[in-house]
Amino acid sequence: MTGSEESPSFRLAYVPGVTPAKWVRTWNERLPGIPLTLVQVPAAEAPGVLRAGEADAGFVRLPVDRTYFSAIPLYTETTVVVVPKDHLITAAEEVTLADLADEVLLHPLDDVFDWDAPPGEPAFERPATTPDAIELVAANIGLLVVPQSLARLYHRRDLTYRTVVDAPQSSVALSWPEEATTDLVEDFIGIVRGRTVNSTRGRTTAQPAADARQGRSERDGSRQNAKPAAKSAGKSASKSSGKPAGRTAGARTGGRPAKPAKRGKPRRRS
């Protein structure tokens, strides 16, 4: 690698309420040589971050522009209303939007629901962010309807929440620019979809295993070819020396000495 080349890395954006820890952990186990950088962004800014190339992929809230982005829906969240712990609504386990009709409902500027405004009485002004709205709930200014993950993220001891059974819901998806589907994006898609190491693209783990198998095959072939060659060499040496390559003749006859030849009678002189 030359000095002008950059080491590979993967930048993952995520919006508040999403917890990417389990996927990041799997990435670090499978691709330890490629660092993954987390980029937290407000939900409304996530598409712009991906368009600008400031992240390779991101956990975003739907909907997204499907003419530009690819998206894999992951899950849909339960919607809750955040209330003070001593509020009357806490007497029920679940409520409906009709139960909130007489309440002041805060509508922060970063609201993630696809509606013009929540039902109920509007607040005097819109809070800038969801954390600002949480503070107003704690001050008994109004109530707040949010996905359950945001209620947990901004939890306070003096607040609680209840499920709103008929409210809009927010879905979370893995998204990335379709024209920027790189090998690393494919690797992360495999992790999010729960593929095993053997079923993913396997560029980092499968290739060394294949190389090892090829090396073993070549060594086994070399040993098999060496055996016939050694036998052939032994036979050639035997022929050139005129001696058998195996046991001697004495060995084949049990090691007994050969009998002496009979001597004829001497001839008489006349």
Disulfide bonds with the S-S distance in Angstrom:
none
